[in-house]
């Protein structure tokens, strides 16, 4: 009995030494600050570098509109010889209102750039919202992993005491200890995923990763009800890409009018004064005016006109196709949103509570010696999977809501 007791003491010391695991993972500390969903989107709109670069396209298009208002420059000619000189002025008069058509085309293109910018901002806002939800998901998953580790750590410490008392075998004590170590590694991995998600938030805000922004919000309160028929009508009225397609048709029509105007010949007007003298003879003076009309034989080829006219038809077809695409995207987004809502309801209807009860019941039986550690580990992993599945479903539910609102061209998401 004495030899057995000594052997047991040595094993207890070995097991208890292995249970010296830190209760929290040691990670590098960064300065942190909380940020709300609304503030985050505001900073994305003001500081996202890609969006700021795209905004310059609007300024460039406005500058090009101003450039099209310039009138043709006159030409001044002067010639001189040993006994004569001439001074002339010429100007090209554009017919067909070419300048007006160029200005209107430039304005339409500037308006198109503004619509494209607005469309890009809507996509940026939706992507930024998805990243915000992703950061919350990684934060909640980290909480699940940490709680699971703490739970298993306490169980392994309890098992070391139970083993010392001779209530369980050495293998059970070691198994719970190994499971706690595996969960600690999972915490390390999840911490890295969470930190990476926070870095992406800074990236979209045009900020460095020196200070991490911690997202605030609780997506448990997210809930919306939509009618599919109303969403389709709203989408056809508000989708920016449909407005872009319509503006594209307008630009094609402007290009067609300009192409027709460019076929009109430009008339050249000129006026000159000449004077010459020869020794004792009186000087000769003359004033000359002229008009030049180019003979544009190239107008026989109407390929350019035909090409621009076909672009109008092409733009109209694309516009009709965009309407069908919008309706299809709204249908798909709505079906996905409804499916995610049902999945969330299923988890809340009892799956979460049942998984917790199973784990607590299995631990209770294990402490009473009615089952082994492997059954507890299976229940623990099942509980973790259910928790992770619920969090991922909530994130999918939030993402589907964002996608549905993007498909409809609306934004009333509060978080």
C-alpha positions in Angstrom: 0.0 0.0 0.0 2.9 2.4 0.7 4.4 1.8 -2.7 1.0 2.4 -4.3 0.6 5.6 -2.4 4.0 6.9 -3.4 3.3 6.0 -7.0 -0.1 7.9 -6.8 1.5 11.0 -5.3 4.1 11.1 -8.1 1.3 10.9 -10.7 -0.7 13.6 -9.0 2.3 15.9 -9.1 2.8 15.2 -12.8 -0.8 15.8 -13.7 -1.1 18.9 -11.5 2.1 20.3 -13.1 0.6 19.9 -16.5 -2.5 21.8 -15.6 -0.7 25.1 -15.1 -2.2 26.7 -18.2 -2.8 30.4 -18.3 -6.4 31.3 -18.0 -6.2 33.9 -20.8 -4.2 33.8 -24.0 -1.2 36.1 -24.0 -1.5 38.3 -27.1 0.1 41.5 -28.2 -1.7 44.5 -26.8 -2.8 47.3 -29.2 -4.4 50.6 -28.3 -8.1 50.2 -28.7 -11.2 52.3 -28.9 -14.9 51.6 -29.3 -16.7 52.6 -32.5 -20.4 52.4 -33.3 -21.9 51.2 -36.6 -23.0 54.7 -37.6 -19.7 56.3 -36.8 -17.8 53.6 -38.6 -19.9 54.1 -41.8 -19.4 57.8 -41.6 -15.6 57.4 -41.4 -15.6 55.0 -44.3 -17.5 57.5 -46.4 -15.1 60.3 -45.5 -11.7 58.6 -45.4 -11.8 55.5 -47.6 -9.0 56.1 -50.0 -10.4 54.1 -52.9 -13.7 56.1 -52.7 -11.8 59.4 -52.4 -9.9 58.5 -55.6 -13.1 57.7 -57.4 -14.5 61.0 -56.4 -11.9 62.7 -58.4 -13.5 61.3 -61.5 -16.4 63.6 -61.0 -14.1 66.6 -60.7 -12.3 65.5 -63.8 -15.6 65.1 -65.7 -16.7 68.6 -64.6 -13.4 70.1 -65.8 -13.9 68.4 -69.1 -17.3 70.0 -69.4 -15.8 73.4 -68.9 -13.2 72.6 -71.5 -15.8 71.9 -74.1 -17.1 75.5 -73.8 -14.0 77.0 -75.4 -14.6 78.6 -78.8 -12.3 78.0 -81.7 -9.3 80.4 -81.7 -8.8 82.9 -84.6 -5.6 82.9 -86.6 -3.4 85.9 -87.4 -1.1 85.9 -90.4 1.6 88.3 -91.4 3.9 88.2 -94.4 6.5 90.8 -95.5 8.9 91.1 -98.4 11.4 93.7 -99.8 8.6 95.7 -101.3 5.3 94.4 -99.9 3.6 93.1 -96.8 0.2 91.5 -95.9 -1.7 91.2 -92.7 -4.6 88.7 -92.4 -7.1 87.3 -89.9 -9.0 84.0 -90.3 -11.6 82.2 -88.2 -13.3 78.8 -88.5 -17.1 79.0 -88.0 -18.5 75.7 -86.8 -21.9 74.8 -88.2 -24.4 72.2 -86.9 -24.0 73.5 -83.3 -21.0 71.3 -82.7 -20.0 73.2 -79.6 -23.4 72.9 -78.0 -23.5 69.1 -78.7 -20.0 68.7 -77.2 -21.1 70.6 -74.1 -24.3 68.5 -73.7 -22.3 65.3 -74.2 -19.7 66.3 -71.6 -22.5 67.2 -69.1 -24.2 63.8 -69.6 -20.8 62.0 -69.0 -20.3 64.1 -65.9 -23.7 63.1 -64.6 -22.9 59.5 -65.5 -19.7 59.7 -63.4 -21.7 61.0 -60.4 -24.1 58.1 -60.7 -21.2 55.7 -60.9 -19.7 57.3 -57.8 -23.0 56.9 -56.0 -23.2 53.3 -57.0 -19.7 52.7 -55.9 -20.5 54.3 -52.5 -23.5 52.0 -52.0 -21.3 49.0 -52.7 -18.6 50.3 -50.4 -21.1 50.9 -47.7 -22.5 47.4 -48.0 -19.0 45.8 -48.0 -18.1 47.9 -45.0 -21.2 46.8 -43.1 -20.3 43.2 -43.9 -16.8 43.7 -42.5 -18.3 45.2 -39.3 -20.5 42.2 -38.8 -17.5 39.9 -39.5 -15.6 41.6 -36.8 -18.5 41.1 -34.4 -18.7 37.5 -35.4 -15.0 36.9 -34.8 -15.3 38.7 -31.4 -18.2 36.4 -30.4 -16.4 33.3 -31.6 -13.5 34.3 -29.5 -15.8 34.5 -26.5 -17.1 31.0 -27.2 -13.6 29.6 -27.5 -12.4 31.3 -24.4 -15.4 30.2 -22.4 -15.0 26.6 -23.6 -11.3 26.7 -22.6 -12.1 28.1 -19.2 -14.8 25.5 -18.7 -12.5 22.6 -19.7 -9.6 24.1 -17.6 -11.8 24.0 -14.5 -12.8 20.5 -15.3 -9.2 19.4 -15.8 -8.2 20.9 -12.5 -11.2 19.2 -10.8 -10.1 15.9 -12.4 -6.6 16.3 -11.0 -8.1 16.5 -7.6 -10.5 13.6 -8.2 -7.6 11.5 -9.5 -5.7 12.4 -6.3 -8.7 11.1 -4.3 -8.8 7.9 -6.4 -12.2 8.7 -8.0 -11.1 8.6 -11.6 -8.3 7.0 -13.6 -5.1 8.7 -14.6 -6.1 8.4 -18.3 -9.3 10.5 -17.6 -7.3 13.2 -15.9 -4.8 13.3 -18.7 -7.6 13.4 -21.3 -9.3 16.4 -19.8 -5.9 18.1 -19.6 -5.1 17.5 -23.2 -8.5 18.8 -24.3 -7.9 22.0 -22.3 -4.6 22.5 -24.1 -6.3 21.9 -27.5 -8.9 24.5 -26.7 -6.2 27.0 -25.7 -4.7 26.6 -29.1 -8.1 27.3 -30.6 -8.3 30.5 -28.6 -4.9 31.6 -30.0 -6.1 31.0 -33.5 -9.4 32.8 -32.9 -7.6 35.8 -31.4 -5.6 36.1 -34.6 -8.8 36.0 -36.7 -10.4 38.7 -34.5 -7.4 41.0 -34.7 -7.3 40.5 -38.5 -11.0 41.5 -38.7 -10.2 44.7 -36.7 -7.4 45.5 -39.1 -9.7 45.3 -42.0 -12.1 47.8 -40.4 -9.2 50.2 -40.2 -8.3 49.5 -43.8 -11.8 50.5 -45.0 -11.6 53.6 -42.9 -8.3 54.6 -44.5 -6.5 54.3 -41.1 -3.5 52.4 -40.0 -3.5 49.5 -37.6 -1.8 51.4 -34.8 -5.1 51.8 -32.9 -7.8 49.1 -33.3 -11.5 50.0 -33.4 -13.7 47.7 -31.4 -17.2 47.4 -33.0 -20.1 48.1 -30.7 -23.5 46.6 -31.3 -25.8 43.7 -30.7 -27.2 41.9 -33.7 -29.8 40.1 -31.6 -32.1 43.1 -32.2 -31.9 42.9 -36.0 -35.3 42.1 -37.4 -37.1 43.3 -40.6 -40.2 42.3 -42.4 -40.5 42.9 -46.2 -43.1 42.3 -48.9 -41.5 40.9 -52.1 -43.8 42.8 -54.5 -43.1 46.2 -52.8 -39.3 45.5 -52.8 -39.3 44.9 -56.5 -41.1 48.3 -57.1 -38.7 50.0 -54.7 -35.7 48.4 -56.5 -36.8 49.6 -59.9 -37.2 53.1 -58.6 -34.0 53.3 -56.6 -31.3 51.1 -58.0 -28.4 53.3 -59.1 -27.2 50.9 -61.7 -30.5 51.1 -63.5 -30.1 54.9 -63.5 -26.6 54.3 -64.8 -28.0 52.2 -67.6 -30.5 54.9 -68.4 -27.9 57.6 -68.4 -25.7 55.4 -70.6 -28.6 55.5 -73.2 -28.6 59.3 -72.9 -24.9 59.5 -73.5 -25.2 57.3 -76.5 -27.9 59.6 -77.9 -25.7 62.6 -77.3 -22.8 60.9 -79.1 -25.1 60.2 -82.0 -26.1 63.9 -82.3 -22.5 65.0 -82.0 -21.5 62.5 -84.7 -24.1 63.9 -87.0 -23.1 67.5 -86.2 -19.5 66.7 -86.9 -20.4 65.8 -90.5 -21.4 69.4 -91.1 -18.6 71.4 -92.8 -16.9 74.2 -91.0 -16.8 77.5 -92.9 -13.5 79.4 -92.9 -13.8 83.2 -92.8 -10.8 85.4 -93.6 -9.9 89.1 -94.1 -6.5 90.5 -95.1 -4.8 93.8 -96.0 -2.0 94.0 -98.5 0.3 96.8 -99.5 3.3 97.0 -101.9 5.5 99.7 -103.4 8.1 100.0 -106.2 10.5 102.9 -106.0 9.0 106.1 -107.3 5.6 104.5 -108.2 2.7 105.1 -105.8 2.0 102.3 -103.4 -0.7 99.8 -104.1 -3.2 98.9 -101.4 -5.8 96.1 -101.3 -8.2 94.6 -98.8 -9.3 91.0 -99.3 -12.1 88.9 -97.8 -12.7 85.3 -98.3 -14.8 82.3 -97.4 -13.6 78.7 -97.6 -15.9 75.7 -97.6 -14.3 72.2 -97.4 -15.6 69.5 -99.7 -16.2 66.6 -97.3 -16.3 63.7 -99.6 -15.7 61.5 -96.6 -19.4 62.1 -95.6 -20.3 59.5 -98.2 -19.1 56.9 -95.7 -21.8 56.8 -93.0 -20.1 54.2 -90.8 -19.6 56.4 -87.9 -23.2 57.5 -87.8 -24.4 53.9 -88.1 -22.0 52.9 -85.2 -23.3 55.5 -82.8 -26.9 54.7 -83.7 -26.3 51.1 -83.0 -24.8 52.0 -79.6 -28.2 53.7 -78.7 -30.0 50.4 -79.5 -27.3 48.5 -77.5 -27.8 50.8 -74.5 -31.6 50.4 -74.6 -31.2 46.6 -74.6 -28.8 46.8 -71.7 -31.3 48.9 -69.8 -34.0 46.4 -70.3 -31.6 43.6 -69.2 -30.7 45.6 -66.1 -34.4 45.7 -65.1 -34.6 41.9 -65.3 -31.4 41.6 -63.4 -32.6 43.8 -60.6 -35.8 41.8 -60.3 -33.8 38.5 -60.2 -31.4 39.9 -57.6 -34.2 41.1 -55.4 -35.9 37.7 -55.6 -32.7 35.9 -54.7 -31.8 38.2 -51.9 -35.3 38.0 -50.4 -35.3 34.2 -50.5 -31.9 34.1 -48.9 -33.0 36.6 -46.2 -36.1 34.6 -45.4 -34.1 31.3 -45.1 -31.6 33.0 -42.8 -34.4 34.3 -40.6 -35.9 30.8 -40.3 -32.5 29.4 -39.3 -32.1 32.0 -36.6 -35.6 31.2 -35.3 -34.8 27.5 -35.2 -31.7 28.2 -33.0 -33.6 30.4 -30.7 -36.5 28.0 -30.4 -34.5 25.6 -28.3 -31.4 24.3 -30.0 -29.1 26.6 -28.0 -30.7 25.7 -24.7 -30.8 22.0 -25.5 -27.1 21.8 -26.3 -26.3 23.5 -23.0 -28.5 21.1 -21.1 -26.9 18.1 -22.7 -23.4 19.3 -21.7 -24.4 20.1 -18.1 -26.1 16.8 -17.8 -23.1 14.9 -19.2 -20.8 16.7 -16.8 -23.1 15.9 -13.9 -23.1 12.2 -14.8 -19.3 12.2 -15.2 -18.8 13.7 -11.8 -21.1 11.0 -10.4 -19.0 8.3 -12.1 -21.9 7.3 -14.4 -20.0 8.0 -17.7 -16.5 8.6 -18.9 -14.6 11.7 -20.0 -15.0 10.9 -23.7 -18.8 11.4 -23.5 -18.1 14.8 -21.8 -15.8 15.8 -24.6 -18.3 14.9 -27.3 -21.0 16.9 -25.5 -18.5 19.9 -25.1 -17.6 19.8 -28.8 -21.3 19.6 -29.8 -22.1 22.6 -27.6 -19.3 24.5 -29.2 -20.4 23.6 -32.7 -24.0 24.7 -31.9 -22.7 28.0 -30.5 -20.5 28.7 -33.5 -23.3 27.7 -35.9 -25.7 30.1 -34.2 -23.2 33.0 -34.4 -22.4 32.3 -38.1 -26.1 32.1 -38.8 -26.6 35.5 -37.1 -23.8 36.9 -39.2 -25.3 35.4 -42.3 -28.7 36.9 -41.3 -27.2 40.3 -41.0 -25.3 40.0 -44.2 -28.4 38.8 -46.1 -30.3 41.9 -44.8 -27.5 44.1 -46.1 -27.6 42.3 -49.4 -31.3 42.6 -49.7 -31.2 46.4 -49.0 -28.4 46.7 -51.5 -30.4 44.8 -54.1 -33.3 47.2 -53.5 -31.1 50.3 -53.6 -32.2 51.4 -50.1 -30.4 51.8 -46.8 -32.2 52.0 -43.4 -30.1 49.6 -41.5 -29.6 50.7 -37.8 -27.3 48.6 -35.6 
